[in-house]
Amino acid sequence: MLKLYNTLGRELQPFTPINPDEVTMYTCGPTVYDFAHIGNLRAYIFADILKRVLLFNGYNLKNVINITDVGHLTSDGDEGEDKIEKSAKLQSKSAWDIAKFYEEAFKSDLHKLNILEPTIWAKVTDHIDEQIDLIKKLEEKGFTYKINDGIYFDTSKFEKYGELALLNLEGQEESDRMTKNAEKNNPSDFALWKFSKEDEKRQMEWKSPWGVGFPGWHIECSAISMKYLGETLDIHTGGIDHIPVHHTNEIAQSESVTGKKFANYWLHNDYIVLNKEKMAKSKGNFTTLTTLEDKGIDPIAYRFFCLSSHYRSKLNYSDEAIENADHSWKKFKNKFLDLGQQKGNPDKGYLEKFTNFVNEDLSIPQAFALTSEILKSDLVDSDKRATILRFDKVFGFGLKDLKPEETQDIPKEVTDLADERMTARGNKRFDKADEIRDLITDMGWEVEDTPSGYRLKKL
């Protein structure tokens, strides 16, 4: 029985889909004004693991990821400049070119991380009519009002507002999460449609019943998800930073229109932390996947790194931590390749343990620990390989596509050091042997001891 931790309710719940034949899942996508950083990408690795666990359990899946290519202002509330328009000005390009470039960069990152494609990619600019229609329905039901800069949702008219974020709106004052706007009825009210400024020509703007402008950030996800997945979703995912504003507002506007629960299960991953701070572009403390690649880090090593921690736990990032993860990934990969290419049969006992772990709210670190047990077990190599390959349907490392690397010439200085290390070990000079091993590692090689001597592998 698959159990998931539902943020709405703060408890572990058995998973029961609305339609047993097809699970519906919506994942909040990126705002494409810059490269995604590895903190952003953790959310998509988490969502990918969730998708793989659902597929592992035999569910069919319909998944949507939106691409925010308009409407996300520099404040997560409703103030500041549109992030895409701002990036376009800084780079002297069109907003459309900026959005297209960073959308392709994001999809490239997902490919490198072996993240499954969604059933549907949905760009916000392709769904302007759907968003206008949704705002019109909210207007007809009396949930909206107009002020100088746009059409706003009146949160005081939605009784359950703030339930997801555990907000208490009584006497609440405007804070960083809420727009400081004297015209608003309530501090928590949010924009559904923003008007273009009369003295400023936007590159992305559309006609609407209320005037020329563009959609607010939150309305896109409700309009897109309901178009493709229905009025009530099985699962909605995102980072925990989405809880207090974006996801809370999605619930309010969606349920106000339909009168139905918007999503049955809300799942959120925690932050990547750098020097005790959340990794964020606004803080300037972020690292991209390309930066890791430039340092010689395999992108799959970053996936490996993320899977070392439960998705609801903060993950501490450092150069040392990612380098260790890269080394551990290569070591694991080589051990897997050493099992050969023979087909075998997955071990039922290990599969049962694995299933129990992944079905307990995606307990991936415990599930991965089983691979070490398997490698040390007395199973024949072909069955070890078959069992780990079955696990990889969830891990997503792409093990089935790995091929033994071509034999490479080992530099003489490396073999000389390896021979010197063996001599040191024979003389019980283990400190010296460890020192030489480190030198060999720094030269890009790994030395493994075997009953017949040593073996060198390229890192």
One Martini backbone bead per residue (centre of mass of N, CA, C, O) as a GRO file, in nm:
protein
  459
    1MET     BB    1   0.091   0.040   0.027
    2LEU     BB    2   0.063   0.358  -0.058
    3LYS     BB    3   0.228   0.635   0.109
    4LEU     BB    4   0.152   0.986   0.175
    5TYR     BB    5   0.251   1.313   0.244
    6ASN     BB    6   0.009   1.548   0.337
    7THR     BB    7   0.011   1.881   0.369
    8LEU     BB    8  -0.297   1.849   0.382
    9GLY     BB    9  -0.276   1.760   0.732
   10ARG     BB   10  -0.001   1.647   0.819
   11GLU     BB   11   0.002   1.338   0.683
   12LEU     BB   12  -0.009   1.002   0.648
   13GLN     BB   13  -0.146   0.855   0.343
   14PRO     BB   14  -0.328   0.668   0.166
   15PHE     BB   15  -0.339   0.589  -0.173
   16THR     BB   16  -0.629   0.722  -0.362
   17PRO     BB   17  -0.757   0.735  -0.655
   18ILE     BB   18  -1.011   0.847  -0.843
   19ASN     BB   19  -0.879   0.682  -1.089
   20PRO     BB   20  -0.744   0.368  -1.124
   21ASP     BB   21  -0.651   0.415  -1.442
   22GLU     BB   22  -0.567   0.736  -1.361
   23VAL     BB   23  -0.325   0.947  -1.266
   24THR     BB   24  -0.318   1.280  -1.145
   25MET     BB   25  -0.048   1.527  -1.220
   26TYR     BB   26   0.093   1.832  -1.081
   27THR     BB   27   0.371   2.046  -1.185
   28CYS     BB   28   0.550   2.304  -1.106
   29GLY     BB   29   0.705   2.517  -1.304
   30PRO     BB   30   0.909   2.730  -1.461
   31THR     BB   31   1.070   3.039  -1.479
   32VAL     BB   32   1.190   3.163  -1.803
   33TYR     BB   33   1.473   3.382  -1.724
   34ASP     BB   34   1.668   3.146  -1.632
   35PHE     BB   35   1.857   2.934  -1.494
   36ALA     BB   36   1.844   2.660  -1.332
   37HIS     BB   37   1.892   2.549  -1.022
   38ILE     BB   38   1.958   2.286  -0.809
   39GLY     BB   39   1.722   2.356  -0.626
   40ASN     BB   40   1.503   2.344  -0.840
   41LEU     BB   41   1.574   2.045  -0.942
   42ARG     BB   42   1.484   1.887  -0.695
   43ALA     BB   43   1.175   1.899  -0.754
   44TYR     BB   44   1.202   1.712  -1.017
   45ILE     BB   45   1.326   1.467  -0.888
   46PHE     BB   46   1.100   1.415  -0.689
   47ALA     BB   47   0.868   1.392  -0.899
   48ASP     BB   48   1.002   1.156  -1.049
   49ILE     BB   49   0.997   0.953  -0.820
   50LEU     BB   50   0.694   0.954  -0.785
   51LYS     BB   51   0.627   0.856  -1.069
   52ARG     BB   52   0.791   0.590  -1.049
   53VAL     BB   53   0.630   0.473  -0.811
   54LEU     BB   54   0.360   0.463  -0.952
   55LEU     BB   55   0.455   0.280  -1.185
   56PHE     BB   56   0.563   0.050  -0.998
   57ASN     BB   57   0.248   0.012  -0.895
   58GLY     BB   58   0.075   0.023  -1.187
   59TYR     BB   59   0.020   0.305  -1.276
   60ASN     BB   60  -0.129   0.537  -1.449
   61LEU     BB   61  -0.015   0.855  -1.608
   62LYS     BB   62  -0.103   1.209  -1.576
   63ASN     BB   63   0.120   1.477  -1.666
   64VAL     BB   64   0.183   1.824  -1.567
   65ILE     BB   65   0.386   2.097  -1.702
   66ASN     BB   66   0.461   2.420  -1.662
   67ILE     BB   67   0.537   2.732  -1.841
   68THR     BB   68   0.660   3.036  -1.723
   69ASP     BB   69   0.633   3.312  -1.975
   70VAL     BB   70   0.442   3.483  -1.775
   71GLY     BB   71   0.360   3.690  -1.473
   72HIS     BB   72   0.629   3.682  -1.306
   73LEU     BB   73   0.725   3.864  -1.057
   74THR     BB   74   0.977   3.982  -0.853
   75SER     BB   75   0.739   3.938  -0.686
   76ASP     BB   76   0.535   3.690  -0.543
   77GLY     BB   77   0.339   3.883  -0.578
   78ASP     BB   78   0.229   4.214  -0.737
   79GLU     BB   79   0.524   4.326  -0.783
   80GLY     BB   80   0.701   4.459  -1.021
   81GLU     BB   81   0.872   4.296  -1.261
   82ASP     BB   82   0.882   4.106  -1.518
   83LYS     BB   83   1.112   3.860  -1.549
   84ILE     BB   84   1.124   3.839  -1.861
   85GLU     BB   85   1.135   4.139  -1.935
   86LYS     BB   86   1.387   4.201  -1.771
   87SER     BB   87   1.580   4.001  -1.912
   88ALA     BB   88   1.546   4.123  -2.196
   89LYS     BB   89   1.673   4.398  -2.133
   90LEU     BB   90   1.952   4.296  -2.027
   91GLN     BB   91   1.993   4.120  -2.319
   92SER     BB   92   1.868   4.241  -2.577
   93LYS     BB   93   1.585   4.087  -2.600
   94SER     BB   94   1.324   3.905  -2.640
   95ALA     BB   95   1.088   3.759  -2.450
   96TRP     BB   96   1.053   3.512  -2.636
   97ASP     BB   97   1.353   3.430  -2.651
   98ILE     BB   98   1.402   3.393  -2.354
   99ALA     BB   99   1.189   3.175  -2.300
  100LYS     BB  100   1.294   2.969  -2.506
  101PHE     BB  101   1.584   2.932  -2.405
  102TYR     BB  102   1.512   2.847  -2.099
  103GLU     BB  103   1.335   2.612  -2.170
  104GLU     BB  104   1.552   2.442  -2.314
  105ALA     BB  105   1.749   2.435  -2.075
  106PHE     BB  106   1.562   2.288  -1.881
  107LYS     BB  107   1.513   2.032  -2.053
  108SER     BB  108   1.811   1.955  -2.061
  109ASP     BB  109   1.844   1.906  -1.760
  110LEU     BB  110   1.636   1.677  -1.738
  111HIS     BB  111   1.781   1.487  -1.931
  112LYS     BB  112   2.050   1.464  -1.768
  113LEU     BB  113   1.866   1.354  -1.507
  114ASN     BB  114   1.652   1.142  -1.608
  115ILE     BB  115   1.374   1.282  -1.661
  116LEU     BB  116   1.062   1.245  -1.712
  117GLU     BB  117   0.831   1.314  -1.920
  118PRO     BB  118   0.557   1.463  -1.961
  119THR     BB  119   0.257   1.445  -2.106
  120ILE     BB  120   0.242   1.772  -2.054
  121TRP     BB  121   0.319   2.073  -2.196
  122ALA     BB  122   0.251   2.416  -2.054
  123LYS     BB  123   0.209   2.724  -2.174
  124VAL     BB  124   0.091   3.022  -2.078
  125THR     BB  125   0.072   3.165  -2.368
  126ASP     BB  126  -0.131   2.916  -2.464
  127HIS     BB  127  -0.352   3.005  -2.200
  128ILE     BB  128  -0.516   3.279  -2.195
  129ASP     BB  129  -0.817   3.207  -2.237
  130GLU     BB  130  -0.844   3.022  -1.986
  131GLN     BB  131  -0.781   3.246  -1.781
  132ILE     BB  132  -1.006   3.443  -1.852
  133ASP     BB  133  -1.241   3.247  -1.802
  134LEU     BB  134  -1.182   3.205  -1.499
  135ILE     BB  135  -1.211   3.501  -1.413
  136LYS     BB  136  -1.506   3.532  -1.506
  137LYS     BB  137  -1.618   3.324  -1.303
  138LEU     BB  138  -1.526   3.474  -1.050
  139GLU     BB  139  -1.685   3.730  -1.111
  140GLU     BB  140  -1.973   3.600  -1.118
  141LYS     BB  141  -1.926   3.496  -0.802
  142GLY     BB  142  -1.782   3.748  -0.636
  143PHE     BB  143  -1.432   3.734  -0.608
  144THR     BB  144  -1.391   4.023  -0.736
  145TYR     BB  145  -1.178   4.317  -0.806
  146LYS     BB  146  -1.105   4.662  -0.886
  147ILE     BB  147  -0.802   4.827  -0.963
  148ASN     BB  148  -0.556   5.009  -1.106
  149ASP     BB  149  -0.363   4.727  -1.165
  150GLY     BB  150  -0.631   4.527  -1.136
  151ILE     BB  151  -0.746   4.199  -1.077
  152TYR     BB  152  -0.889   4.069  -0.775
  153PHE     BB  153  -0.879   3.850  -0.505
  154ASP     BB  154  -1.110   3.779  -0.240
  155THR     BB  155  -1.018   3.614   0.048
  156SER     BB  156  -1.270   3.670   0.242
  157LYS     BB  157  -1.465   3.477   0.048
  158PHE     BB  158  -1.267   3.239   0.145
  159GLU     BB  159  -1.283   3.047   0.416
  160LYS     BB  160  -1.007   2.850   0.354
  161TYR     BB  161  -0.794   3.046   0.366
  162GLY     BB  162  -0.472   2.907   0.451
  163GLU     BB  163  -0.478   2.599   0.518
  164LEU     BB  164  -0.211   2.493   0.397
  165ALA     BB  165  -0.032   2.729   0.562
  166LEU     BB  166  -0.150   2.801   0.842
  167LEU     BB  167  -0.324   3.062   0.836
  168ASN     BB  168  -0.387   3.376   1.013
  169LEU     BB  169  -0.595   3.649   0.913
  170GLU     BB  170  -0.638   3.778   1.172
  171GLY     BB  171  -0.486   4.081   1.178
  172GLN     BB  172  -0.328   4.080   0.928
  173GLU     BB  173  -0.031   4.181   0.789
  174GLU     BB  174   0.179   4.296   0.580
  175SER     BB  175   0.427   4.119   0.402
  176ASP     BB  176   0.655   3.963   0.205
  177ARG     BB  177   0.410   3.771   0.090
  178MET     BB  178   0.270   4.056   0.063
  179THR     BB  179   0.124   4.314  -0.083
  180LYS     BB  180   0.186   4.662  -0.078
  181ASN     BB  181  -0.158   4.772  -0.105
  182ALA     BB  182  -0.391   5.013  -0.040
  183GLU     BB  183  -0.632   4.906  -0.238
  184LYS     BB  184  -0.670   4.663  -0.092
  185ASN     BB  185  -0.884   4.481   0.106
  186ASN     BB  186  -0.649   4.263   0.154
  187PRO     BB  187  -0.335   4.148   0.210
  188SER     BB  188  -0.396   3.853   0.057
  189ASP     BB  189  -0.459   3.958  -0.198
  190PHE     BB  190  -0.471   3.875  -0.557
  191ALA     BB  191  -0.372   3.859  -0.880
  192LEU     BB  192  -0.529   3.787  -1.202
  193TRP     BB  193  -0.502   4.080  -1.349
  194LYS     BB  194  -0.280   4.284  -1.529
  195PHE     BB  195  -0.205   4.601  -1.615
  196SER     BB  196  -0.090   4.791  -1.840
  197LYS     BB  197   0.105   5.048  -1.869
  198GLU     BB  198   0.063   5.346  -2.029
  199ASP     BB  199   0.398   5.418  -2.031
  200GLU     BB  200   0.424   5.096  -2.117
  201LYS     BB  201   0.554   4.864  -2.345
  202ARG     BB  202   0.476   4.547  -2.385
  203GLN     BB  203   0.553   4.234  -2.525
  204MET     BB  204   0.338   4.096  -2.318
  205GLU     BB  205   0.000   4.122  -2.434
  206TRP     BB  206  -0.364   4.138  -2.371
  207LYS     BB  207  -0.685   4.117  -2.430
  208SER     BB  208  -0.968   4.210  -2.219
  209PRO     BB  209  -1.252   4.285  -2.034
  210TRP     BB  210  -1.048   4.493  -1.850
  211GLY     BB  211  -0.791   4.498  -2.034
  212VAL     BB  212  -0.477   4.547  -2.101
  213GLY     BB  213  -0.255   4.253  -2.040
  214PHE     BB  214  -0.188   4.010  -1.774
  215PRO     BB  215  -0.137   3.744  -1.595
  216GLY     BB  216  -0.121   3.617  -1.314
  217TRP     BB  217   0.062   3.374  -1.162
  218HIS     BB  218  -0.170   3.171  -1.040
  219ILE     BB  219  -0.390   3.113  -1.268
  220GLU     BB  220  -0.244   2.910  -1.454
  221CYS     BB  221  -0.263   2.640  -1.288
  222SER     BB  222  -0.568   2.618  -1.281
  223ALA     BB  223  -0.630   2.628  -1.585
  224ILE     BB  224  -0.442   2.397  -1.680
  225SER     BB  225  -0.525   2.163  -1.494
  226MET     BB  226  -0.834   2.165  -1.566
  227LYS     BB  227  -0.806   2.108  -1.868
  228TYR     BB  228  -0.631   1.820  -1.834
  229LEU     BB  229  -0.735   1.698  -1.518
  230GLY     BB  230  -0.951   1.859  -1.388
  231GLU     BB  231  -1.107   1.976  -1.094
  232THR     BB  232  -0.966   1.715  -0.962
  233LEU     BB  233  -0.677   1.614  -0.821
  234ASP     BB  234  -0.456   1.398  -0.698
  235ILE     BB  235  -0.169   1.557  -0.759
  236HIS     BB  236   0.047   1.810  -0.603
  237THR     BB  237   0.356   1.975  -0.678
  238GLY     BB  238   0.643   2.116  -0.487
  239GLY     BB  239   0.781   2.353  -0.318
  240ILE     BB  240   0.768   2.496  -0.001
  241ASP     BB  241   0.761   2.795  -0.121
  242HIS     BB  242   0.454   2.754  -0.237
  243ILE     BB  243   0.258   2.746   0.004
  244PRO     BB  244   0.191   3.054   0.113
  245VAL     BB  245   0.100   3.139  -0.192
  246HIS     BB  246   0.055   2.978  -0.459
  247HIS     BB  247  -0.109   2.729  -0.347
  248THR     BB  248  -0.314   2.889  -0.186
  249ASN     BB  249  -0.428   3.041  -0.439
  250GLU     BB  250  -0.513   2.803  -0.606
  251ILE     BB  251  -0.728   2.698  -0.418
  252ALA     BB  252  -0.909   2.945  -0.401
  253GLN     BB  253  -0.980   2.981  -0.709
  254SER     BB  254  -1.072   2.690  -0.773
  255GLU     BB  255  -1.292   2.639  -0.544
  256SER     BB  256  -1.465   2.891  -0.614
  257VAL     BB  257  -1.559   2.777  -0.891
  258THR     BB  258  -1.635   2.456  -0.824
  259GLY     BB  259  -1.672   2.346  -0.513
  260LYS     BB  260  -1.405   2.178  -0.513
  261LYS     BB  261  -1.151   1.993  -0.468
  262PHE     BB  262  -0.843   2.037  -0.609
  263ALA     BB  263  -0.652   1.846  -0.415
  264ASN     BB  264  -0.576   1.550  -0.244
  265TYR     BB  265  -0.250   1.580  -0.293
  266TRP     BB  266   0.022   1.733  -0.118
  267LEU     BB  267   0.363   1.777  -0.237
  268HIS     BB  268   0.681   1.865  -0.067
  269ASN     BB  269   0.992   1.996  -0.098
  270ASP     BB  270   1.285   2.077   0.019
  271TYR     BB  271   1.574   2.236   0.057
  272ILE     BB  272   1.863   2.371  -0.051
  273VAL     BB  273   2.164   2.413   0.143
  274LEU     BB  274   2.377   2.711   0.188
  275ASN     BB  275   2.510   2.817   0.455
  276LYS     BB  276   2.210   2.797   0.597
  277GLU     BB  277   2.082   2.862   0.310
  278LYS     BB  278   1.877   2.908   0.075
  279MET     BB  279   1.870   2.841  -0.249
  280ALA     BB  280   1.895   3.149  -0.453
  281LYS     BB  281   1.881   3.401  -0.679
  282SER     BB  282   1.826   3.641  -0.479
  283LYS     BB  283   2.104   3.559  -0.314
  284GLY     BB  284   2.343   3.449  -0.508
  285ASN     BB  285   2.368   3.108  -0.410
  286PHE     BB  286   2.402   2.957  -0.692
  287THR     BB  287   2.383   2.644  -0.884
  288THR     BB  288   2.442   2.485  -1.178
  289LEU     BB  289   2.467   2.219  -1.383
  290THR     BB  290   2.691   2.338  -1.561
  291THR     BB  291   2.889   2.395  -1.333
  292LEU     BB  292   2.931   2.100  -1.262
  293GLU     BB  293   3.033   2.007  -1.538
  294ASP     BB  294   3.284   2.200  -1.541
  295LYS     BB  295   3.393   2.019  -1.281
  296GLY     BB  296   3.323   1.702  -1.365
  297ILE     BB  297   3.023   1.653  -1.302
  298ASP     BB  298   2.785   1.430  -1.300
  299PRO     BB  299   2.452   1.472  -1.319
  300ILE     BB  300   2.382   1.196  -1.179
  301ALA     BB  301   2.527   1.276  -0.915
  302TYR     BB  302   2.304   1.471  -0.829
  303ARG     BB  303   2.083   1.265  -0.808
  304PHE     BB  304   2.233   1.091  -0.603
  305PHE     BB  305   2.244   1.314  -0.389
  306CYS     BB  306   1.933   1.354  -0.352
  307LEU     BB  307   1.884   1.041  -0.270
  308SER     BB  308   2.031   1.069   0.023
  309SER     BB  309   1.758   1.226   0.079
  310HIS     BB  310   1.477   1.317   0.192
  311TYR     BB  311   1.244   1.524   0.048
  312ARG     BB  312   1.162   1.654   0.352
  313SER     BB  313   1.463   1.730   0.361
  314LYS     BB  314   1.726   1.892   0.406
  315LEU     BB  315   2.005   1.983   0.181
  316ASN     BB  316   2.346   1.986   0.204
  317TYR     BB  317   2.560   2.203   0.029
  318SER     BB  318   2.880   2.127  -0.131
  319ASP     BB  319   3.166   2.068  -0.287
  320GLU     BB  320   3.235   1.816  -0.123
  321ALA     BB  321   2.962   1.669  -0.145
  322ILE     BB  322   2.954   1.646  -0.463
  323GLU     BB  323   3.225   1.500  -0.494
  324ASN     BB  324   3.145   1.254  -0.325
  325ALA     BB  325   2.904   1.176  -0.500
  326ASP     BB  326   3.063   1.130  -0.761
  327HIS     BB  327   3.241   0.906  -0.647
  328SER     BB  328   3.010   0.716  -0.554
  329TRP     BB  329   2.879   0.681  -0.830
  330LYS     BB  330   3.123   0.555  -0.976
  331LYS     BB  331   3.154   0.318  -0.786
  332PHE     BB  332   2.873   0.197  -0.829
  333LYS     BB  333   2.887   0.168  -1.135
  334ASN     BB  334   3.130  -0.028  -1.139
  335LYS     BB  335   2.997  -0.251  -0.970
  336PHE     BB  336   2.771  -0.302  -1.168
  337LEU     BB  337   2.947  -0.370  -1.420
  338ASP     BB  338   3.088  -0.622  -1.276
  339LEU     BB  339   2.821  -0.809  -1.316
  340GLY     BB  340   2.759  -0.775  -1.603
  341GLN     BB  341   2.523  -0.902  -1.882
  342GLN     BB  342   2.361  -1.107  -1.750
  343LYS     BB  343   2.070  -1.262  -1.712
  344GLY     BB  344   1.823  -1.244  -1.452
  345ASN     BB  345   1.668  -1.260  -1.123
  346PRO     BB  346   1.483  -1.116  -0.912
  347ASP     BB  347   1.467  -1.073  -0.577
  348LYS     BB  348   1.196  -1.107  -0.374
  349GLY     BB  349   1.296  -1.008  -0.097
  350TYR     BB  350   1.418  -0.736  -0.190
  351LEU     BB  351   1.163  -0.629  -0.334
  352GLU     BB  352   0.989  -0.611  -0.081
  353LYS     BB  353   1.163  -0.413   0.075
  354PHE     BB  354   1.166  -0.191  -0.138
  355THR     BB  355   0.859  -0.143  -0.158
  356ASN     BB  356   0.821  -0.059   0.138
  357PHE     BB  357   0.996   0.193   0.122
  358VAL     BB  358   0.873   0.353  -0.126
  359ASN     BB  359   0.571   0.334   0.009
  360GLU     BB  360   0.702   0.519   0.249
  361ASP     BB  361   0.725   0.811   0.138
  362LEU     BB  362   0.986   0.779  -0.025
  363SER     BB  363   1.235   0.584   0.104
  364ILE     BB  364   1.523   0.601  -0.059
  365PRO     BB  365   1.772   0.563   0.124
  366GLN     BB  366   1.681   0.280   0.222
  367ALA     BB  367   1.656   0.154  -0.059
  368PHE     BB  368   1.956   0.196  -0.145
  369ALA     BB  369   2.093   0.025   0.081
  370LEU     BB  370   2.025  -0.251  -0.057
  371THR     BB  371   2.255  -0.253  -0.269
  372SER     BB  372   2.481  -0.325  -0.072
  373GLU     BB  373   2.366  -0.593   0.016
  374ILE     BB  374   2.363  -0.725  -0.261
  375LEU     BB  375   2.671  -0.699  -0.331
  376LYS     BB  376   2.735  -0.884  -0.056
  377SER     BB  377   2.593  -1.116  -0.143
  378ASP     BB  378   2.517  -1.466  -0.260
  379LEU     BB  379   2.434  -1.378  -0.516
  380VAL     BB  380   2.434  -1.387  -0.827
  381ASP     BB  381   2.522  -1.155  -1.051
  382SER     BB  382   2.266  -1.164  -1.232
  383ASP     BB  383   2.066  -1.116  -0.989
  384LYS     BB  384   2.180  -0.856  -0.891
  385ARG     BB  385   2.133  -0.702  -1.150
  386ALA     BB  386   1.822  -0.745  -1.173
  387THR     BB  387   1.749  -0.609  -0.904
  388ILE     BB  388   1.876  -0.328  -0.953
  389LEU     BB  389   1.718  -0.268  -1.211
  390ARG     BB  390   1.444  -0.260  -1.070
  391PHE     BB  391   1.515  -0.024  -0.885
  392ASP     BB  392   1.582   0.182  -1.128
  393LYS     BB  393   1.286   0.254  -1.192
  394VAL     BB  394   1.314   0.465  -0.949
  395PHE     BB  395   1.596   0.603  -0.946
  396GLY     BB  396   1.703   0.685  -1.250
  397PHE     BB  397   2.016   0.618  -1.363
  398GLY     BB  398   2.043   0.428  -1.625
  399LEU     BB  399   2.174   0.131  -1.607
  400LYS     BB  400   2.083  -0.023  -1.874
  401ASP     BB  401   2.278   0.188  -2.054
  402LEU     BB  402   2.529   0.081  -1.950
  403LYS     BB  403   2.874   0.064  -2.046
  404PRO     BB  404   3.161  -0.055  -2.079
  405GLU     BB  405   3.448   0.079  -2.085
  406GLU     BB  406   3.704   0.140  -2.253
  407THR     BB  407   4.008   0.054  -2.272
  408GLN     BB  408   4.270   0.214  -2.099
  409ASP     BB  409   4.550   0.369  -2.076
  410ILE     BB  410   4.788   0.345  -1.825
  411PRO     BB  411   4.981   0.534  -1.670
  412LYS     BB  412   5.291   0.481  -1.545
  413GLU     BB  413   5.266   0.658  -1.284
  414VAL     BB  414   5.025   0.496  -1.177
  415THR     BB  415   5.150   0.211  -1.163
  416ASP     BB  416   5.387   0.288  -0.984
  417LEU     BB  417   5.213   0.373  -0.743
  418ALA     BB  418   5.065   0.105  -0.709
  419ASP     BB  419   5.320  -0.059  -0.650
  420GLU     BB  420   5.411   0.109  -0.405
  421ARG     BB  421   5.159   0.047  -0.239
  422MET     BB  422   5.193  -0.258  -0.219
  423THR     BB  423   5.458  -0.244  -0.068
  424ALA     BB  424   5.354  -0.087   0.177
  425ARG     BB  425   5.148  -0.303   0.262
  426GLY     BB  426   5.355  -0.536   0.297
  427ASN     BB  427   5.504  -0.339   0.528
  428LYS     BB  428   5.269  -0.198   0.699
  429ARG     BB  429   5.237   0.102   0.549
  430PHE     BB  430   4.935   0.241   0.560
  431ASP     BB  431   4.975   0.546   0.544
  432LYS     BB  432   5.130   0.541   0.278
  433ALA     BB  433   4.912   0.395   0.113
  434ASP     BB  434   4.695   0.618   0.147
  435GLU     BB  435   4.858   0.845   0.019
  436ILE     BB  436   4.878   0.710  -0.262
  437ARG     BB  437   4.581   0.680  -0.320
  438ASP     BB  438   4.529   0.987  -0.331
  439LEU     BB  439   4.712   1.041  -0.574
  440ILE     BB  440   4.559   0.860  -0.771
  441THR     BB  441   4.288   1.009  -0.749
  442ASP     BB  442   4.401   1.288  -0.846
  443MET     BB  443   4.467   1.139  -1.137
  444GLY     BB  444   4.182   0.967  -1.202
  445TRP     BB  445   4.206   0.707  -1.009
  446GLU     BB  446   4.118   0.370  -0.909
  447VAL     BB  447   4.195   0.153  -0.639
  448GLU     BB  448   4.164  -0.206  -0.626
  449ASP     BB  449   4.145  -0.473  -0.421
  450THR     BB  450   4.264  -0.806  -0.475
  451PRO     BB  451   4.361  -1.132  -0.443
  452SER     BB  452   4.574  -1.068  -0.705
  453GLY     BB  453   4.582  -0.745  -0.614
  454TYR     BB  454   4.514  -0.496  -0.851
  455ARG     BB  455   4.285  -0.231  -0.968
  456LEU     BB  456   4.228  -0.003  -1.237
  457LYS     BB  457   4.021   0.298  -1.254
  458LYS     BB  458   3.847   0.526  -1.419
  459LEU     BB  459   3.685   0.829  -1.305
   0.00000   0.00000   0.00000
